[in-house]
């Protein structure tokens, strides 16, 4: 399929438009159906890297530290997210344990690592192996990440257990809440714009190279004119 840089097609009604030059945070809408055609991603792209790094830090904290601590009759017990998965597996709840591992531990980690890899490669104007596959994988895994459901379940369990024992929320639970908020911000970025970010960075790199070449040529001509 041939790409025409000056034209853009609406994904909802297939109307063809001239590709507009967008200002900061500006959004182009289809004149026929009002759907979003394109948006300026420069500001969001700059925020995406620190948000992804912060999400990875909160991910580590949420999985290493205890979610909550329960005290009953002088005895206390605490568990981490991975510890709760192991407990479910020990009780024969293999399917539930597998789903929890996939949707709250494995998929978020893969999503964040791949996204971090893509952002770094785009900023360095590098062409990573399997770029298209990685972008599509990020887009495919996104609906299967269910940390907010886990957080809601943990809060419900916390409220119910308070009537039977002393329950203290752990660092992992607070980190899980922060992680859910950070992931909401990260997931507001459409992975399809990775191609646009790559194109913009390459275009800026080419423009910088051309300007440097022109500057060097001008300096060389000025030196020759001065020497003559």
QUIJOUR-V839230 format. One record per backbone hydrogen bond with DSSP energy under -0.5 kcal/mol. NH is the residue of the N-H (numbers start at 1). CO is the residue of the C=O. Records with the same first field share a line. If there is no record, write none. Layout:
NH: CO / CO
This chain:
5: 3
7: 4
8: 17
10: 15
14: 10
17: 8
19: 6
22: 20
26: 23
28: 38
30: 35
34: 30
37: 28
38: 28
40: 26
45: 41
46: 42
47: 43
48: 44
49: 45
50: 46
51: 47
52: 48
53: 49
54: 50
55: 51
56: 52
57: 53
58: 54
59: 55
60: 56
61: 57
62: 58
63: 59
64: 60
65: 61
67: 79
68: 79
69: 168
70: 77
71: 166
72: 75
75: 72
77: 70
79: 68
84: 80
85: 81
86: 82
87: 83
88: 84
89: 85
90: 86
91: 87
92: 89
93: 88
94: 92
97: 93
98: 94
99: 95
100: 96
101: 97
102: 98
103: 99
104: 100
105: 100 / 101
106: 101
107: 102
109: 105
110: 106
111: 107
112: 108
113: 109
114: 110
115: 111
116: 112
117: 113
118: 114
119: 115
120: 116
121: 117
122: 118
123: 119
124: 120
125: 122
126: 121
128: 126
131: 128
134: 130
135: 131
136: 132
137: 133
138: 134
139: 135
140: 136
141: 137
142: 138
144: 141
145: 142
146: 103 / 144
150: 146
151: 147
152: 148
153: 149
154: 150
155: 151
156: 152
157: 153
158: 154
159: 155
160: 156
161: 157
162: 158
163: 160
164: 161
165: 161
166: 71
167: 165
168: 69
169: 167
170: 67
172: 66
173: 66 / 67
174: 170
175: 171
176: 172
177: 173
178: 174
179: 175
180: 176
181: 177
182: 178
183: 179
184: 180
185: 181
186: 182
187: 183
188: 184 / 185
189: 186
190: 188
193: 190
194: 191
195: 192
196: 192
197: 193
198: 194
199: 195
200: 196
201: 197
202: 198
203: 199
204: 200
205: 201
206: 202
207: 203
208: 204
209: 205
210: 206
211: 207
212: 208
213: 209
214: 210
215: 211
216: 212
217: 213
218: 214
219: 215
220: 216
221: 217
222: 218
223: 219
224: 220
225: 221
226: 222
227: 223
228: 224
